């Protein structure tokens, strides 16, 4: 069966590279890494890698993970500062360390040890957006409660109020890639600069295996974008794969995992999106919001195709 790759819509800049690798006989794992790397390098994407939007203090902190559905190998990095190639670092965590997740100073130390190029990830454009949204000096004077009420306001209003959005989009995002190669191996990579203006050291769902990323050759894979704390608390990516294991189609599995979020008591309840693929390479994607898309390309397609996500509304979001 020809290889196939799916991604969140911002993966459009990398999906063709992944498919070319599969066409040359490359593995699903190599494909998702190659494509994610391109998104991390894309200066126009303020949600991933270089030029990502920073945390509360103006520092860009990256989260990323990779999972190989063959043998359930996985690696993740969280709150990585000063290096762009978060997904490559996640792969080296998986390959070289007896750990599956490293964070902060340890992650930066490991990046330097393996020779990744250090880079200042905060671009003038991302810094200007940050300064417009978060007056860090004032917030430090008035303290944490002012910060959290500001964050609450931003989360609550970002979807509907252009003042809080970045180019019409909420101030968060992530890239998801899932690939299935000709041998039937499935791999999933996720990378993000996280929730903009987050508290320093905050780690979202993206590097947490089972929350924002899960892949198992026997059943399929899933990955999330949206407010990571929701996916962490419901183990959303793992749920999708488990539901397929117990017989649901990819569409039902995605919808059921999304409806599970209704149990959350969460004042910051916000948008959630999931992409998924079953073990045969069938893709699907859902979102709590209207008008969202994802991207699909298989080896026998000449170009990627943007497809609409099925909308699954959360009761409390209306
Ligand atoms: N899931 C990411 C996080 O919580 C952000 C996003 O995808 O919007 O860090």
Boltz pocket constraint, residues with backbone or C-beta under 6 A from the ligand:
constraints:
  - pocket:
      binder: B
      contacts: [[A, 63], [A, 172], [A, 173], [A, 174], [A, 192], [A, 193], [A, 194], [A, 195], [A, 203], [A, 204], [A, 205], [A, 206], [A, 212], [A, 224], [A, 225], [A, 226], [A, 227], [A, 228], [A, 229]]
      max_distance: 6.0
